[in-house]
């Protein structure tokens, strides 16, 4: 704003003209239709009998994950910078081969109408991946629920007297990862928690070591128990000592949930708002964003989460890819569950846990929202 005597002249900067890169779709996440095309193709491969229903048994060939398979960097640069041929659009499909006790990764293409698949497991990892290395999926977790209900029935008196659990709900528990100390192990320490808000910070001092290496849930076993800081070989041994009164018992005493995040009072009023006096300073077209002199392409990997490609300033590329490679958390505790826990978050899927944002709270009320989809242990693409 410039002053001339008593008058004021306001100079308004006009919104810049947006230049979008039409080639950005080479990095685009898979659409719902592409997920379904890959799923249907994989389920019809002769000789594999691949299923994709989350209730598939551990002995079947189960299509666990579908994600974009990024093209090679030199092919993309040749396409973007030299008008070269567009790289083939492909997807990665992860299959748990229960009958062969192995995990395979396949590259499937070209999309949207796939006609081929290649086993790239050894190419990517230089080894065969045993089935025991798989993340726990829906069907196995359902079997774990049934196993816990059956295994803990003989100690129901202990659970009630020590923790006030009359009819315990055993989906409230913490579990350690990795599931063992050497390749081929599949043992998990299950720390029982109270079934209430923030259950993971409400353990009750009762931890079980479950051996679930077998694909037959009837062959699973409880190999160790920790109760009130005391270890036992199995639940029978624990109950014998508990009933004989030869161990130090926990006496249940209810306490309020001080960790609750529920507001004590109902929020009132409207929070601060932002607005654009001259219109938005950014433009979005498909997966390409332009902001003033900046431009980039975005994506959301189901494993590694948010990522951006082809970041440019004033038209010059300064970053080809910016993304999370891994996020690691190392725990320590007197609890065997947390003593062994070393979370590698990609194995749990950072992207599939990217939940919806609340308008006006997580981001400005005037923000632009974009839907994302993933296919991880669901059978169908999920938003």
N, C-alpha and C positions, 0 to 999 in steps of 0.2 A: 504494500500500500504506500503510495506517495502523497505528500501533502503539498498543495499549491495555495498559499494564503490560507483562507478559511475553508477551502474545498478539499475533499479527499478523493483521489482516484484509485480505484481498486483494480489491480491487474489479476485476472483469473487465468491460471494455467490450464490449458485444455488437456483432456485425457489423451495420452499418446495412442497412435494407431498400433494395433496389436498384430504382430507377425507370428503365426503359429507354424510349427514344424509338422508337416503332414506325415513325415517319416517316423514320428515318435511312437506310432503304434507297434513298432518292432519290439518295444519294451512293455507293451500293454499286458495287464493281468488277463488271465483266462476269463472269458465270459461264461455265463450260465450254460449257453448252448455248447460251447467248446468243452466244458467239464462233462456234459452229458454225452457228447460225441466220443470222448476218450473213454469214459466209463463203459458205454455200450460196446465199443470196439474191444476193450480188454475182456469183457465178459463173454465174447464170442470167439476168442482165440482157440483154435482146435487143440485138444489135448491138455488144456490147463484147467478148465472148469472153475474159472475165477468167479467168486461171488462178491457182492458189494453191500449186502445187508449188514448193518451193525451187529445183528444177532448171530452172525456166522460163528460156527464153533471153531476152537483153536486148531482143529485138524484139517480145516479147509484151506483153499487158496483164497486169501482175502485181499481185496483191493482196498488198501488203507488210505492212500493219499494220492492226490493229483495236484500238480503245480506246474507253472510255466517253466519250461526248460530254456534258459537264456541262450541265444545264439552266440557263437564265438565272436570275440571282440573285433578281430580283424575283418570279419565278414560284415559286421555292423558298420564299422568305420568306412569300409569301401562303399557300402550302400549310402550312408549319409553324406560322405564328403566327395565321392567320385562318381555318383550316379550309377553305382554298380548294381548287380542283381539283389533283390530283396531276399534276405536269408529265410529259409524255410521256418515256418512257425511250428514249434513242437512243444510237447508237454512231458513231464516226468511223472511216471506212475510207480508207486511203491506197492509191492505185493508181498504179503506174508504167506509163504508156501508151507502151510502146516504139515502137509504130507511128506515134504522133503526136509523139514526142519531148517529152512533157510529163508533169508529175506533177499528179494531181488528188486533192483531199480531198472525200469525200462524207459527208453525215450520213444515216444509215440508221435507220429506225424504223417503227412503234413496236416495241419489244422486249416479249416474246420472239418475236413473229411479225411480222417486218418486211414492210411492203407498199409502202414508198416510199423514195426516195433523192434527195438534192439535192446538186448541185455547189456547195460553199461556198468554193472555192479563192480566188476573187477577193474575196469578202466578207471573208475572214480575212487575206489578204496583200496585197490591192490590186494584184496583178500575176499574170501567168501564171508558173508555175514550170517552168523548162526541165528536161528529163530529166537533163541533166548535173549538176544540183544534188542528185541522189539519193545517199543513202549507199550504200556498196558492200555488196551483198547476196550471198547464198550462191552464186548462179549466176555472177555476175561474178568473185567471188573464186576460184571453181574454174577459170574461164578464165585468171585471172591466174597460177595455179599452173602451168598448161600452158604459158603464154607464157614464164614465167621459165625453166622447164626447157629450152624450145627456144632461147630467146635466149642463155642462159648456157653452152650446150654448147660454143661455140667458145672460151670462156675457162676451160675446165675445168682446164687446166694451171696457169693463174694462181691459180685458187681453191685448188688443192691445195698449190702451193708457198708461197703467201702466208698461207693460213688453215687448211691441213690439211683442207680439205673434199674428200674423195674422192668421195663420193656425197651432195652437199649436199641437205638438206631445206629447201625454200624456203618453208615456212609459218612459219619463224622469221625475222620481219622487222618493222621498224617502218615506218609510213607516215605521211606528213604530211596534215594537214587544216587549212584547206580545200584542195581539189585545184585550185589555181590562184590567180591574183591578180585576175581579173576574171570577170564573169558569162559563162558559156558555156565556160570552161576546164574541162578534166578531165584534169589531169596530176598524177601522184603520184610523189614521191620515195620510193623503196624502199631502206631501209637494211638490208642483209643482216646477220643476227645468228647467233650460234652456237645450235644447237638443244639447249639445256639449260635447266635451271631458271632462271627469271628472265632469259629470253633478251633482253628489252628493254634490259637493262643490259650486254649483251655484243655490241655492234656490232663489225664486223671491219674497218672502214675501206674499205668498198666500197658505193657508193650509186648507184642508177640512177634516172633520170627517165623514167617510163613515160607515154606519151601513149595514153590509153585512152578518148578522147572518142567514138570510133565505137562503134555497137552491134554491129559485126562485129569479133570479136577478131582476125581475120586481118589487119585494118587497123591494129592497134596497133603501136607502135614504141618503141625506146629513143632518146630525144632528147638525152641527156646522161649522162655517167658521171663519178663522182668516185672516184679510187683513190689512197689515201695522200696526200690533200690536193692532188691534181693533177686538173684537169678535162680531159675529152676529149669530142669531139662524138658519138662512138659507140663501140661495143665493138671494131669493126675497127681504128679508130685506136689505141685503147688497146693491143690485142694487137700491133700493128706496133711500137709503141714498147717494149713489154715484151720482145718477142723480140729487138729490136735492142739492148736494154740501155741505152736512152737516157732511162730514167726511174728514179727512186729506188724500189726494190722493198721490199716488206714481206717479211721472212723469218719464217716460222711458228715459233713456240716455244710448246709447250703449257704452260698454267698451271692450277693448281687453281681450282675455282669457289668463291672465298672468300665469294661472296654467297649461298651456299646457306642456306636456312632449315631444312633437315633437321636434327633434333636429333642431337647427337653421341652421346648416350646415351639409351636407352629410358626414357621417363618411368615413374615408379613412384609408388604411393600414390594417395590420393584428395584432391582439393583441398578448400578450405573450402566448406561447404554452408550454405544459408539455409533457414529453415522458418518457417511462420506458426503461432504459438502459438494464435491464435484464428481460424484460417481465413484465406483470402485476403481482402485488403482491396480487391479489385477484382472487377468482374463484366463478362463479355463476352456479348453477345447479337447474333448476326450480325456487323454491322460497327460496333456501338455499344458503347462502354466507359464504365463508371462507376467512378470511384475516389474514395472518400470524398465530398467535396462537389463534385468535378469530374465532368464528362461530356463526351464528344466522339465524333465519328464518324471512322473512319479509312479510307484508301484507298491504293492504290499505282498511280500512273500509269506506264505503260511508258516514257514519255518523261522525266518529271520526278521520278519516284520517290515516296517516302513523302509523304503529305499528310493533314491532318486538317481536319474541317469542324465547324461548329456547336459550338465550344468554349464550355462554360458552367460558371460557378461559382455554386453555390447556386441553380441554375436560371436565372440571368441569362446571356444570350449575351454573350461578350466578344470572340470572334473568329468570323467567318463562315468564312474559309478561311485556313489556314496551310500554305504549300507552297513548294517550290523553283521558281523561275522559270527560272533558268539557272545553270550552273556553268561558268566560263571559266578556262582555263589558257593562259597565253602563254609560249612557250618561247624560248630563245636558245641559240645554239651556233655552233661553226665548221662544223657539219654542215648542208648545205642542207635536209635533212629537218626538223630542229628549228628552223632559222632561220625557216621559214615556218609552223610549227605553231602554231595558235591553236585549241585544242580548245573547242568548245561542246558540253558533255556531253549535252545533250538530244538532239542529233543522233545520238548513239550509243545512246541509250536508257538513262537512269539506272535506271529501274525494271526493265528486262529483265535487268540485271546485278546485281540484288539476289538473292544466293545464299542457300542455307539456312544457318541459324545452328546452331552446335554447342552442344548442351545442356551447361550447367555451365561452358562456356568463354566463349562470346559473350554469354551471358545466364544468369541463375540456373537451376539445375537444375529448379526447380519452376515455371518460366515456362510460360505457355500459348502453344502454337504454332498459327498460322493459315496455311492454305495460300493461296497467291496464284497467279494464272494470267495468262499474257500470250500475245499473238499477234503476233509480229514476225518476219517472214522464216522462218516455220516450216511454214506450211500447216495446222497444227493448234494448238490451245491447249497451251501448255507450262507446267509447274508450276515 
